[in-house]
Amino acid sequence: MAEEKNREEEFSFVKEKIKPQRFYQNKTFRRVIIQLILAAVCGLTACFVFVVSLPWMEERFHKEERTEISFPKEEEEGEGEEEQPEPEPEPPQEPIVITEELELEDYRKLHAKLRNVADACTKSLATVTAASSDTDWFNETYESRKQSSGLLVGNNGVELLVLTVYSRVEAADHLQVTLVDHSSVDAVLKNYDMVTDLAVLSVNLADIPEETMAQIEMADLGSSRNMRPGEMVIAVGSPAGISGSIVYGSLVSSGYTVSVIDGEYDLLLTDMPKASESSGVLVDLDGRIVGLIENEYQGPGGGDMLTAYGISGVKNVIEHLSNSQDLVYIGIMGADVTEERSQAQSIPAGVYVTGVEMNSPAMDAGIQQGDVITEISGQTIRSVSEIQEMLLKFSRDQVIQVRVMRLGKEGYKEIPCSVTLKRL
């Protein structure tokens, strides 16, 4: 016994006490924890990437169910009509003489009917408020507000589209649209055209109360091609520079044309006074929109008379703006060279280039003042309006072939030009 005890004491230094292993020291447990941590990191990374890339993905891949905005095409004057034999001239009629004296009550009734036409149109009008912030000389921030008239031109199922004046909203930090029931909703700039100074604003339909949607109406766009001097029109919106103002008057001329970049537009001249910030629409006695009030151009006699774009000439522009389509330009000012003028002045028929915009696609392609454009993308060009219509079919950065005739020592020589279209 004593010997065994001595042996135990002799080897006591090699004895160890076995302790139970703690749970966090277990290899399996550690692997599970590491995998959970890695999974959490991957999940957070995926969430971050998803949040950052979601707007881009929605813009690129998500297609909302939007209805394309379009207006009924107008028939050209005389189009679709069968040729009828000329009627025999009627004998001159005696002038109509009103023998019955009109009473004051008759004027009240007439004015009430005209006012009803204007009131019905206000359902498709809106007031656009453009707010912007700036600092004064004392480095203090102030907010400026501009108001203009807006026209409800479409509902694509996702947005309410409002046509307004581009120069009034281009520098705005915040846009707001006030509808017929005086409810206001936020808006964003959707598209614009610097040539006509028109812009389309977008209002999210989800932001408009149902009660308001029940009261508004889309604009009824008529035709300005059949308007004649002397016809009565009503200016609605902000013709006097004040929201909600109404002016009654008549057309002075409906056949005046103004030249713009790559085209021309019909201008309706009225006998109504123009304010410095006039905006809105001209309405005929049937309540249909026949003109969009503009401030840039004046009639041939000058003065401060109210003028408007004929609605027939700008319907295609409104469609393009409403559907987020590009409005591209070449960058020339031109005049028509008819066959008669071509023969009389020995100039090729087509479009005579009276000017070229600086840094425009036309200048980059080598088109010069004095050239005559005769062909675009294989199609013969006979007028400025044909160039205007063709450009509506093209898109930004598209390269088109323009054939011009240039006068040299040996007469006119044909020169091909490649034009890369841009947005103005």
C-alpha positions, 0 to 999 in steps of 0.5 A: 500500500505504501508503495502504491501511495509513493508511486501515486505521489511520484506521478501526481505532476502528470495528472490533469483535471478534465473540465466540461467544454463550454457551449461557445467553444463547440466547433459546430456552434461556431460554424452556425454563428459564422454562417448566421453572421455571413447571412445577415451581412449578405442580406443587408448588402442585398437590401442596400443594393435593392434600395439603391437600384430600385428607381433605376430598375423601375425606370428601365424595366417597369412599364406602367400601363399608360394610355397613349394620348392622341387627338382626332386627326383633322381633315384638310380643307376640301379633303374627302369631299366630292367635287360639286358643280359650281352653283349658279350665282344667287341674286343679291339680297337686301341687307337684314335690318333689325327693326325691333329695338333690343332691350337691356334684358336681351343683352343680359341674356346674351351675356349669360349665354356667353358666360355659360360657355366660358364657365363650362370651359373652366372645368378643363382649366387649372392654375399652375403655380411655380415657386422658386427660392433665391437669395437677396443682396443681404444673403436672405432667402426669399421665395418667388411665385409665378402663376399661369394658366394650365389646360388639362389635355389628357389622362393616361391612366397613371397621370393627369397631364396639364399643358402650360407655358414653359418659360413660367415653370422651367426654373421652378423648385416646386410646381403646384396645380390648382383645379376647378374645385380649388384643390391643389396637388403637386406636379412635375415637369414631364416634357417641354418644347422651347420653340412653342414655349409649351410644357406638359406637367404630370400630376399623379392620379393617386394624389387627386381626390375622387371628388375632384376627378368627378368635377374636372374634364379633359379639354375639347380641342376643336379646329382653328382651320375653319376660323374666319375673321370676325368670328367671336371668341372668348379668352379664358384662363389668364388673358388679363394676366390674372387667374380666372379672368375672361375677355370677350372679343373677335378674330381680326385675322386667322391666316397670319403665319409666323416662322419658327425654327424648322417650321411655321405656325398659324397665329390667330389675331384678336381685337382683345388687349394683351397683358404682359403675362397673358396665358390661357386659351381661345374658345369658340361659341361651341365651347371648343378650344381653338387657340393657345394664348402666347406672348412672343409674337405680334401681328403685322401691325404690332400693338398689344393685341391678344394672339394665340397659336391656332390649335390645329397646328400644335396638336402634334406637339401636344401629343409628343409632349404628353407621350414623352416623345422627343421633339428634335430639330435641325436648326434652320429658318426657311422660306418656301420656294414654289415651282412658280418662284423657282422658274421665275428666279431660277432657284431650285424648288424646296426650302430656301435656308434664310438662317442657321442657328448657332451650334445647331445640327444643321451648322454641324452638318455644314448647311449654310444660309442660301442653301436650298433643301430639296430632300430629307431621307429620300423624300422630296421637300417642297415646303417648311411645313413638310420639314416640320411634319417629318421631324415629328417622326424622328428621335434624338441622336438619329442621323438623317440624310439631307440633300441641299442645292448650293449656288457656286460659280457654275450654278447650283450644285447638289451637296449631301449632308448627314445631320445628327438630330438633337433636342433643342 
